[in-house]
Amino acid sequence: MYRGYAQNKFISKYKKVWIGILIPSIGFALQHIVLAVSLQGALVYGVAFFFWGIVSGIIYLKQKRLLPLIICHFIVNLAFGILPLVFMVVG
């Protein structure tokens, strides 16, 4: 959504690549803030996902392919989402 649709729309509307990458990155960060369990966590998530949004926007701009970003997103979700939950449950 952010890369395959919104980024292209903003670039074509404003004719500036940096706007096309920046606005979807802000949306991406805001979407992930709700996953934080504290205010400090929300700040960390916001900054981290904003920068990841910038990097993924540049990767998509250069490659014009979503598959590398989908694979990376899966790996990040596995490493920072599912595995900590497993460790927490197992003890």
N, C-alpha and C positions, 0 to 999 in steps of 0.2 A: 504494500500500500504506500509506504513512505517513499520507497525508491522507484518502483516500477510505475507508479502513477503520479503521486504528488510532486516528486522532484522534477519530473519532466514537465508537468503543468506549470510549475512556478518558473522554471527556466524559460519556457516559451512565452509566458505572460509578461514577465519582467525583463526578459532578455539579459539577465545577469545570472551566471552560474552560481555565484556565492549565495544569492538569495534562494535559489533552487535547492541548495544543500542546507542552508541555515534553517529555514522555516520547518521543513520536515524533521530536522534534527531536534528542534525544540519540542515538536509534537511527540517525537519518539521518547524523549527524556520525560516529558510530563506524563505520558502513558505509563512509564515504568516506575514513577515515584510512588504510585499507589501500592506497590509491592513491598515497600519499606515498612518496618515495624516501629520505627521511631523517627523523630524529627531529624536527628543526626543522620540516620540511615537514608531518609528522603533526600537530604542534601547530597550525600555521597552518590546515591543512585542517580539523582538528577545530573550531577556533573559527569559521572562516568558514562551514562547512557547518551548524554549530549555529545561528548567527545566520540563515542563509538558511532553515533549517528553521522557526525562529520566524516569520520574515516570511511564508514560504509558508503556514504554519499560519493566520496571521491573514488572509491573502488568501483562503484556502479557507473560513475561517469566515464572512467577509463575503459572498463571492460564491457559495458552494456549487457551484463549478464547477472541474473539474480541468483543462480545456483550456488556460486561460491559464498554469497551472503547467507543463503538459507542453510547451507552446511555449517557455516561458522555459528549462526544463531543456534542451531541444534546442539553444537558442542558446548557453547557457553551455557545454554539452559541445562544441559546435563551436568556440567562441572559445578555451576554455581546455584543450581536449583534443586535438582533431584538428588545428587550425591550428598549434600549437607542434610537433607531430610532423612535419607537412609541412615546416615551416621547418627543423627539425633534420635531416631526411633530405636536403632540397635543399641545405642548407648556407648 
